[in-house]
Amino acid sequence: MSAPPDPRFGRPRTLVFGIGAQKSATSWLDKYLRSHPEVCLPVRKEQHYWSTRRPPAGDARRAWVREKLAKIEARGPLERLTRTARRRAADAAWRLTDVMLRHEAAGHAAYADVLFQRYDGEPVAGEVTPEYALLGAADIAEMAALGRDVRFVFIMRDPVDRLKSGVRQQVRKTLGPEAVTPETVAARLRAALADPDDPAMARSRYDRTIERFERVVPRERMFYLFFETMFRQEEMDRLTDFLGIGRRAAPVERKVHPGVRAEVAFPAALEAEAAAALRPVYDFVRARFGDAVPAAWRPAEAPERPAVASVA
């Protein structure tokens, strides 16, 4: 760290970061935390601050934010005057985000501007960005050093289900909704399976995420949930106890982005190949969490992935 953290990071008793996994109800978690009177989250979900610090990783994100900001600045005087306070705060958040993603402020001060835009003395502050599950040790160490008590929340979903959902989302975002066909998503999944470092695969490698974080963060400051069992009041009570805040009723009957669309299916043989490729994740999670692993996860006896012969 080139400079001491901005002193604002020391104001809350606890900093909390939701680090994923992507497509595992992180939006639901964000809404629950921001509804709690003892928690302050930024105006917008997913700051991507830590995941854009190594160029060119943040180029696309910065360009996207600049496009959003250009639309805001193009509004006429009357439209600006009639904006509600909530929308004015959202506009201000985009401006702060634009500055933050330049990564020019010492001590992460521009990040603090975003994180504490509406801070009002709450004991817990933080943010949720699923991309943080892919961070390296150096960034994790800087996050962990921001305050006196820095904690992390990680949600795990059946690795193959998460992979399939992530592949569908990637096709939808990059090629458009009309491109989400059985052929397109199957081709994208095959490409991910062929490359162990593909981000879609990496996001389902919970074993690697947990090992990276726990090499830097004390285990007692890590909190784990399972997507399939988290929509229960007792699970949210565990979370609030972990954060040292009051228990609060959770909308456990309502999921965020539960995949209500008629989802495009994958060939059974391709799903079996994905299960074999992700077998180390199933083995790691079951060895680590035992009976807490949801019964809905794929069987532990998934076959080993067949070896691929090298071509001379």
C-alpha positions in Angstrom: 0.0 0.0 0.0 1.6 3.3 -1.1 -0.2 5.4 1.6 -2.1 4.7 4.8 -5.8 4.0 4.3 -8.1 7.0 4.3 -9.2 7.5 7.9 -12.9 7.1 7.0 -12.3 3.3 6.7 -11.7 3.3 10.5 -15.1 4.9 11.3 -17.3 1.8 11.3 -16.5 -0.9 13.8 -16.5 -3.5 11.0 -16.0 -3.4 7.2 -17.7 -6.2 5.3 -17.2 -7.3 1.7 -19.4 -9.7 -0.2 -17.1 -11.4 -2.6 -19.4 -13.7 -4.6 -19.8 -16.1 -6.0 -21.3 -14.6 -9.2 -24.9 -15.9 -9.9 -25.3 -17.0 -6.3 -27.8 -14.5 -5.0 -25.3 -11.7 -4.2 -28.0 -9.2 -5.3 -30.4 -10.7 -2.7 -27.6 -10.4 -0.1 -26.9 -6.8 -1.0 -30.6 -5.9 -0.7 -30.8 -7.6 2.7 -27.7 -5.9 4.1 -28.7 -2.4 2.8 -32.1 -2.8 4.4 -30.5 -3.2 7.8 -30.3 0.0 9.9 -26.9 -0.9 11.3 -25.3 -1.4 7.9 -24.2 1.2 5.3 -23.7 0.1 1.7 -23.0 2.4 -1.2 -25.7 3.9 -3.4 -25.0 1.3 -6.1 -24.1 -2.4 -5.8 -20.8 -3.7 -7.2 -18.1 -1.1 -7.1 -15.4 -3.2 -8.9 -12.7 -1.1 -7.3 -10.4 -3.9 -6.3 -11.0 -5.9 -9.6 -10.0 -2.9 -11.8 -6.7 -2.0 -10.3 -4.5 -4.1 -12.6 -4.7 -2.7 -16.2 -6.2 -3.5 -18.6 -8.7 -5.3 -16.3 -10.7 -2.1 -15.7 -10.8 -0.6 -19.2 -14.2 -1.9 -20.2 -15.7 -1.0 -16.8 -14.3 2.5 -17.0 -15.6 3.0 -20.5 -19.1 1.8 -19.4 -19.1 4.2 -16.5 -18.1 7.1 -18.7 -21.0 6.3 -21.0 -23.4 6.4 -18.1 -22.0 9.7 -16.9 -22.2 11.2 -20.4 -26.0 10.5 -20.4 -26.3 12.2 -17.0 -24.4 15.2 -18.1 -26.4 15.5 -21.3 -29.6 16.2 -19.4 -31.1 19.7 -19.7 -31.4 22.2 -16.9 -35.1 21.5 -16.3 -34.6 17.7 -16.1 -31.8 18.2 -13.6 -33.9 20.5 -11.4 -36.8 18.0 -11.3 -34.7 15.0 -10.4 -35.8 13.4 -7.1 -33.3 13.3 -4.2 -32.8 9.6 -4.7 -31.9 10.0 -8.4 -29.6 13.0 -7.6 -27.8 10.7 -5.2 -27.5 8.1 -7.9 -26.1 10.7 -10.4 -23.6 11.8 -7.8 -22.6 8.1 -7.3 -21.8 7.7 -11.0 -19.5 10.8 -10.8 -17.8 9.4 -7.8 -17.4 6.0 -9.5 -15.8 7.7 -12.5 -13.2 9.2 -10.3 -12.7 6.1 -8.2 -12.0 3.8 -11.2 -9.1 6.0 -12.2 -7.2 4.7 -9.2 -5.3 8.0 -8.7 -6.2 8.8 -5.0 -3.7 7.9 -2.3 -5.0 5.8 0.6 -8.0 4.6 -1.5 -9.6 8.0 -0.8 -11.7 8.0 -3.9 -13.0 4.5 -3.0 -13.9 5.9 0.5 -15.8 8.7 -1.2 -18.0 6.0 -2.9 -18.2 3.7 0.1 -19.1 6.4 2.6 -21.3 8.7 0.3 -24.2 8.3 2.6 -22.6 7.0 5.8 -24.3 8.0 9.0 -22.4 6.4 11.8 -23.5 2.8 11.2 -21.3 0.2 12.9 -20.9 -1.8 9.7 -20.1 -0.6 6.2 -19.0 -2.3 3.1 -20.0 -3.4 -0.4 -20.8 -6.5 -2.5 -18.9 -7.2 -5.7 -18.9 -10.9 -6.9 -15.8 -10.3 -9.1 -13.7 -10.0 -5.9 -13.8 -13.8 -5.7 -11.1 -13.8 -8.4 -8.7 -11.4 -6.6 -5.1 -12.2 -6.0 -3.3 -12.2 -2.7 -1.9 -8.6 -2.9 -5.4 -7.1 -3.3 -6.9 -9.3 -0.6 -4.2 -8.2 1.8 -4.9 -4.5 1.1 -8.6 -5.0 1.6 -8.0 -6.8 4.9 -5.7 -4.0 6.1 -8.3 -1.2 5.5 -9.7 -1.2 9.0 -9.6 -2.8 12.5 -12.1 -5.5 11.7 -12.5 -6.5 8.1 -14.8 -9.4 7.2 -15.7 -11.3 4.1 -18.9 -13.1 3.0 -18.8 -15.8 0.3 -21.8 -17.7 -1.1 -21.4 -21.0 -2.8 -23.8 -22.6 -5.3 -23.6 -26.1 -6.8 -20.5 -25.5 -9.0 -22.0 -26.8 -12.2 -25.3 -24.9 -11.7 -23.3 -21.7 -11.1 -21.2 -22.3 -14.2 -24.2 -22.9 -16.4 -25.9 -19.8 -15.1 -22.8 -17.7 -15.6 -22.3 -19.0 -19.2 -25.9 -18.1 -20.0 -25.5 -14.6 -18.5 -22.2 -14.1 -20.4 -23.8 -15.0 -23.7 -26.8 -12.8 -23.0 -24.6 -9.8 -22.1 -22.1 -10.1 -24.9 -24.2 -11.3 -27.8 -27.8 -10.3 -26.7 -30.8 -12.2 -25.4 -31.6 -13.6 -28.9 -28.2 -15.4 -28.9 -29.0 -17.5 -25.9 -29.7 -20.7 -27.8 -28.8 -24.3 -27.0 -26.0 -24.3 -29.6 -24.5 -21.0 -28.4 -24.4 -21.7 -24.7 -23.1 -25.2 -25.3 -20.3 -23.9 -27.4 -19.4 -21.3 -24.7 -19.4 -23.9 -22.0 -17.2 -26.2 -24.1 -14.8 -23.3 -24.5 -14.7 -22.7 -20.8 -14.1 -26.4 -20.0 -11.2 -26.4 -22.5 -9.4 -23.5 -20.5 -8.9 -24.0 -16.8 -8.2 -20.3 -16.4 -11.4 -19.2 -18.1 -13.2 -16.7 -15.8 -16.4 -18.7 -16.1 -14.6 -21.8 -14.7 -12.6 -19.8 -12.2 -15.8 -18.4 -10.6 -16.8 -22.0 -9.8 -13.4 -22.9 -8.3 -14.5 -22.2 -4.7 -11.6 -24.2 -3.5 -9.1 -21.7 -5.0 -11.1 -18.7 -3.8 -11.2 -20.0 -0.2 -7.5 -20.9 -0.2 -6.5 -17.5 -1.5 -8.5 -15.6 1.0 -7.7 -17.8 4.0 -4.0 -17.5 3.3 -4.4 -13.8 4.2 -7.6 -13.4 6.2 -8.1 -15.2 9.5 -10.7 -18.0 9.1 -12.9 -16.5 11.8 -13.4 -13.4 9.7 -14.7 -15.4 6.7 -18.4 -16.3 6.5 -19.7 -18.9 4.2 -23.3 -19.5 2.9 -24.8 -21.9 0.4 -27.2 -20.6 -2.2 -29.5 -23.6 -1.9 -30.0 -23.1 1.9 -29.4 -19.4 2.5 -33.0 -18.3 2.1 -33.8 -19.1 5.7 -34.2 -16.8 8.6 -31.7 -18.9 10.7 -29.0 -18.4 8.0 -29.5 -14.6 8.1 -29.4 -14.7 11.9 -26.0 -16.5 11.6 -24.9 -13.7 9.3 -26.0 -10.8 11.5 -24.5 -12.6 14.5 -21.2 -12.8 12.5 -21.4 -9.1 11.8 -22.3 -8.2 15.4 -25.5 -6.5 14.5 -29.2 -7.1 15.5 -31.1 -9.9 14.0 -33.6 -8.7 11.3 -36.4 -10.4 9.5 -35.3 -11.4 6.0 -37.5 -11.7 2.9 -36.7 -15.4 2.7 -39.7 -16.1 0.5 -38.4 -13.8 -2.3 -35.2 -14.6 -4.2 -33.4 -12.0 -6.4 -32.7 -13.1 -10.0 -33.8 -16.7 -9.3 -33.7 -17.6 -13.0 -37.4 -17.5 -13.7 -36.9 -17.3 -17.4 -37.3 -20.6 -19.4 -33.6 -21.3 -19.3 -31.9 -22.9 -22.2 -30.7 -26.4 -21.3 -27.3 -28.0 -21.8 -26.7 -31.5 -23.2 -26.5 -34.1 -20.4 -23.1 -35.3 -21.6 -21.7 -31.7 -21.4 -23.0 -31.3 -17.9 -21.4 -34.5 -16.9 -18.1 -33.3 -18.4 -18.5 -30.0 -16.3 -19.1 -32.1 -13.2 -16.0 -34.1 -13.8 -13.9 -31.0 -14.4 -15.2 -29.4 -11.2 -14.8 -32.6 -9.1 -11.9 -31.0 -7.1 -14.3 -28.3 -6.0 -17.0 -30.8 -4.8 -14.4 -32.8 -3.0 -12.8 -29.7 -1.3 -16.2 -28.2 -0.2 -17.5 -31.5 1.2 -14.2 -32.2 3.1 -14.3 -28.6 4.5 -18.0 -28.1 5.3 -19.3 -31.7 5.7 -23.0 -32.0 6.4 -23.5 -28.3 5.8 -23.2 -28.9 2.0 -26.7 -28.9 0.6 -28.2 -32.2 -0.4 -29.2 -30.6 -3.8 -25.5 -30.5 -4.9 -24.4 -33.1 -7.4 -23.3 -36.4 -6.1 -19.8 -36.7 -4.7 -19.0 -39.7 -6.9 -18.8 -37.6 -10.2 -16.4 -39.4 -12.5 -12.9 -38.2 -13.1 -12.6 -36.0 -16.2 -10.9 -38.1 -18.9 -7.4 -37.2 -19.8 -6.8 -35.3 -23.0 -4.1 -36.8 -25.2 -1.4 -34.3 -26.2 -0.8 -33.7 -29.8 2.9 -33.9 -30.9 
